Amino acid sequence: MQLKSIVRSLIAGVGIVSIGIAGCTQARNFEANSQTQPSTSDSSADQAQAASNPEAQVPTRSPDVVYVPTPTAAVNEMLRLADVKSNDVVYDLGSGDGRIVIAAAQQRGARGTGIDIDPQRVQEANENAQKAGVSDRVQFRQQDLFQADFSEATVVTLYLLPALNVKLRPKLLRELKPGTRIVSHAFDMGDWKPEQVVEVDGRTVYYWVVPENPPANLL
Ligand SMILES: C[S@@+](CC[C@H](N)C(=O)[O-])C[C@H]1O[C@@H](n2cnc3c(N)ncnc32)[C@H](O)[C@@H]1O
């Protein structure tokens, strides 16, 4: 039984290792392809690009994690586990190509907002929303999720990294309304124990509900 759970953790961990490796590779490719240094907004490379092409959108700083999409089965499970309904406002923090927010609108009639630091992802997500016919119910913002106001959310979805979930935890607990549901693909929230953990197609989905009075050790 213990061996089974270790094997499961290793499978889930493949995602994060891939993210790490892909992260290094993609960051380098991004730099090579666009000749843009995805770093802080005051980097000289960013300023040079912005000056030479004012239309170009440059990430304000390097993403904390690279883009790796959640497979459809896990997206569907996240929406099921959070019991997303048409009166929900779903926020995906680090929204990539927008698939979670778009699925929430398409399948469940919810409204949604995706936040991603990478303007390329935001553009892609907007195009995908258009194609899916849900542009009237979803929006995508280029923003650092750690700076974003997502307090109107009734459901928050995450596919980040373990350390990012833990770093984000105080903001989630302080700023979200009690009763807000949170689902995370692959990664837990440290000492904040989930109410449910579900496996789907080798992926793990965690589920929490924001409590009325979060314990001090989680803040
Ligand atoms: C692993 S992908 C997940 C994409 C999508 N949520 C999904 O599950 O298919 C993480 C995304 O977070 C974005 N990201 C990384 N750091 C961020 C930050 N500080 N603020 C906003 N987005 C960020 C990346 O650009 C990437 O698109």
The ligand as a Gaussian input file, in Angstrom:
#p B3LYP/6-31G(d) Opt

LIG

0 1
 C        2.007000      24.928000     -15.530000
 S        1.250000      26.254000     -16.448000
 C       -0.479000      25.976000     -16.106000
 C       -1.391000      26.498000     -17.192000
 C       -2.888000      26.270000     -16.949000
 N       -3.300000      26.755000     -15.650000
 C       -3.218000      24.810000     -17.055000
 O       -3.374000      24.170000     -16.002000
 O       -3.314000      24.287000     -18.185000
 C        1.667000      27.677000     -15.410000
 C        1.387000      29.025000     -16.029000
 O        1.654000      30.008000     -15.032000
 C        2.190000      31.160000     -15.654000
 N        2.932000      31.911000     -14.628000
 C        4.130000      31.636000     -14.086000
 N        4.450000      32.532000     -13.135000
 C        3.421000      33.401000     -13.051000
 C        3.147000      34.553000     -12.248000
 N        3.988000      34.982000     -11.308000
 N        1.983000      35.206000     -12.448000
 C        1.100000      34.793000     -13.393000
 N        1.315000      33.709000     -14.189000
 C        2.444000      33.013000     -14.015000
 C        3.048000      30.611000     -16.784000
 O        3.237000      31.585000     -17.790000
 C        2.211000      29.399000     -17.237000
 O        1.359000      29.733000     -18.309000

